Every structure is written in structure tokens, then in C-alpha cells.
Amino acid sequence: MEGKILIVDDQYGIRLLLYEVFSKEGYRTFQAANGKEALDIVKNVEPDIVLLDMKIPGMDGLEILKHIKKINRDIKVIMMTAYGELDMLKEASSYDVITHFTKPFDIDQIRLVVNEVMIGVR
């Protein structure tokens, strides 16, 4: 069984980088630039892991996280942020977020965490 990863970030370059990295790892990888796209993919594809940016115009990462967990509590979420939004991260942790990464992040660290989480999902 191949794992499914959804990357949610309004920055195209970050989505593309993560898409390429995880596609090469053998995962089915999906991208969303906003909350609506992300939730449509969550409903239709049921990804195993969502890499979710905190700051997205329109619906922020925390709102998206809450909707994801309403759809399927078992989906694993890793938060990404360019800022140190400690209040948002604290609230996000109450929704069983695996971890968070601050941008700019170490791509090898994210790959390691995703691979470890995916082993537990399978």
C-alpha cells in the first residue's frame, strides 16, 4: 500500500519542493493552495498525512485542521509555519498534531518524520 500525502501551502515553491520530494519517496502526493482545495482533497482522497501551513489566506491552518479532524480524526497532520505563532501551535496540538516545522525547514527532517509516521499508518 502506498501512502497518500497532501501538501497545503499558499506558497507555490514550497508545495512544489515537498511534492517532488515525497513523489520521489514513492507516495501519492497531492497539493492544495487554500482551505477549500485542501478539504475537497481530504474528502475525496483521504490522505494519510497532511503537511499544513499555518498562514493561508482565507481559511488559516487552524481552521483547516479543525475541518480535517471533523472529516477524519485518523488523518495525521504536521504543521508548518514561517512564524512563531505559539498560541496557534498550542491550540493545534489539542487536535493531535504530530509535530510542527518552522520555515525555512530542513527537508531531510520532514522526510524522516513523514516516513516514520507513514510506517505507523500502514
N, C-alpha and C positions, 0 to 999 in steps of 0.2 A: 504494500500500500504506500503510495507516495503522499507526502504531506502537502497541505494547502496553506499558503501564506498570503495574507492581504496586507499591503503597504498603504497606509493612509497618511498623506502629507501633501500640503498645497505647493511645496517646492518640487518642481519637476525634476531637477538634478538629483535630489535625494531619492525620489521614487525610482528613477532610472538606475541609479547606483545599486540600491537594495534589490530591485527587480533582477538586475544582471547577476548579482552575487548569488541570490537564492535560486534563480533558474539554473545556474551552473551547478549548484549543490543537488539538483535533481527534484526540487519542489515545484509544484504547480503554483505559480505566483501571479497575483492579481494586484492592480493598482487602483487607488481612488484619490481624487484631488479634493474631495469635500465630503461632508457628512452624508448627504443623500446618496451619492455613489457608493460610499462605504457600506451603508445599511442595505442597499439593494444587493450588493455582493454577499454580505453576511447572510441575508435571507435566501439567496439563490444558490450559493456555493458552499456555505457552511465551512469557512476556513478553520484550520486547527489553531492557527496563531494569527493575531493581528498586531502589526507594528504600527502604533498610533501616535501621531504628533499631537501635542497639547494645544498648540496655537494654530487653528484653522479658521479662516474667515467664515462667518455664518454660524455654524454649529461647532463649538470648540470641542477639544478632545474629551473633556469630561462628559459632556452631553452625549457624544458618540459612544463613549464607553458605557454609559448607563443604558443606552438603547441596545448595544451589543449584548449586554448581560441579560436584558429582558428577553431578547430573541433566543439566546442560548448561553446559559451560565457556564457551560463547559469550555467555551472558546477561551483560549489563553491570550492574554493581552500584555504587550510590552510597550510602555510609554516612551516617547521621545520628546525632548524639549530643547529649545535653544536658550531658554531662560530658566532661572531657578525658582519656579512657581511652587514654593514649598506647600502652601495651602492647598493648591490643586493636587499636588502629588500625594499629600496626606489623605485627601478625600478619595483620590483614585485608589489608594491602597486598600480602602474599605471594600473595593469591588474586586478583590483577588487579582490585582495586577501582579504579574510575575516579577518585574523589575522595571527600572527606567534608565534611559541613557540620555546624557546631556550632549547636545551638539556643540562643537564637532565631536563625533564619537569615533571610537576605534572599531572599524568594520570587523576585525577579527574577533573582538569581544562579543559583538552582536551575533556573529555567525556561531560562535561557541555556545552562547546561551540558547539560541534558536535550536541548534542541533540537540542540545541536552533536553530541552522542553519537548521537542518532537519525539525523542526516544520514549519519553514518558507517556505521550499521547498514543503511540502505536501500541 
